[in-house]
């Protein structure tokens, strides 16, 4: 595995981050929108590029 590869465990929770207010949650599936401000959440393992 190279330093760019991300390990994947289907049973593990993923961290999601709101790009508007910075809220971070750990969920087993995509939460959709932020519970604080309603903005879309993004998986923190995905690069910005």
N, C-alpha and C positions, 0 to 999 in steps of 0.2 A: 504494500500500500504506500503510495506516495504522500507527501505532506499536503497535497491538494485534495486527496480523497477523504470523504466523510463517511465514517462508519454508519451503518444503518441497522437499527434494531426495531422491528415492527411493533414490538410490545412496549417499547419505552416511550415515555412522554416526550414531546418536543417543546421547546420554548418559542413563544411567539411574542413579537414586540410591536407596539403601536408607534408608527413613525411620527405621529403628531404630538402625543403627550408623554411617550416613553414608557407606558405601562407594559410590564412583562408578565406573561402568564405561562404556566406549564400545563399542557393539555395533551390528550391522546389523539385528538383530531383538530383540524383548523377551527379556531373559534369564530372566524368570520370578521366581526367588528369588535372594537374595543368597548368594554362595558362602561368605561369612564367617559369617553368622548364620542364614540360612534364611528371612528375612523377605521379603515381596513387594517387588519393585523398582518404581519409578515413573519415567516419562519426565520428565526435568527441564524439558522445554519446556511441559509442561502446568501451568497455574496451579493453586494450591491451592483456589481458589474453586469 
